[in-house]
Amino acid sequence: MDEPEAALSPMKQMAMISRIHELCNDQSQFIIATHSPIILSYPKSTIYQVNESVIEKTTYEDSDVFNVTRNFLNRPKKMLDILLD
């Protein structure tokens, strides 16, 4: 799947994780390209991150998606000040 979050609200992304889990328990596998920290959080996933020309395995907490989102949500005013100055 290529960026399934593009058409999904955060609530629907969480529902998607639940459905993925059901399907994985029935031996399904998925390859998902995503920028969604919600979808990326699936606990049975193997996460690869693309940086420039390097593809590397990473953890959820070490991923750019997680860190950028966490930093923004923890300090939205400061991040907006940086972005809008």
N, C-alpha and C positions, 0 to 999 in steps of 0.2 A: 504494500500500500504506500502511496506517495502522499505524504502530508494529509492524512484523513481529518486532522483537526481543522482544516481550512473551512469546512462547512458545519462544524460541530461546536455547540456551546460547551463550556466547562462541564456542565451536568451530563451532557450527551457523551463527552469524552470519558467520564467516569463509567457511564453505562457501557461504553465500548470496551473498557478494560474488563468489566465483568463478563462480557460476552467472549472476549478473547480468552479469558481464563477458562470458561466452560469448554471452548473449542480445544484449547491446549490440553485439558484433561482428557479429551477424546483423541489425543495424539496429533492434533493439527499443529502446524508451525507457521510463523508469520515473519516476513521481512517488512519492516515499516520504517520509512524515512519520515522523521518528525522533528518539529521544533517545539512540541508541546511537552512541558514538564510533567503534565498529568499522564499522558500516554507513556512517556519515557520511564515513569515510576514503576511500571509493571515489575514485580519482584523476581519473576523467573526469566527476565530478559538478559541478553548479552548486548551490551551497548558499545557501538563503535562510533568514534567521532572523527570527522574529516577536518583537518587543519591544513590549509594550503594544499600541499601535495602528499600529505601523510594521513594514512588511516590508522587509528590506534584504538585499542580496547580501553574503555574507561569505566568508572563506576558512576552511578546516578549522581552522587554528591560531588564528584569531581568533574562532571560534565559542564560544558559552557552553558547549555540550556538551563540547567538547574541554577548555576551560580548567577547568571545574568538576571533570571527571573526573581530569585531570592533577594538579590541586592536591590532590584527595583522595588519589590513589594515591601521590603524592610525600610526603605528610605525614598519613597516616591517624590517628595518635595525636592530633596537634594539631587536626585537623578534628573528630575525635570529641569531644575536650575542649570545643571551641567549641559543637558541636551538643548535647552532653549537659549542659552547665552551665546 
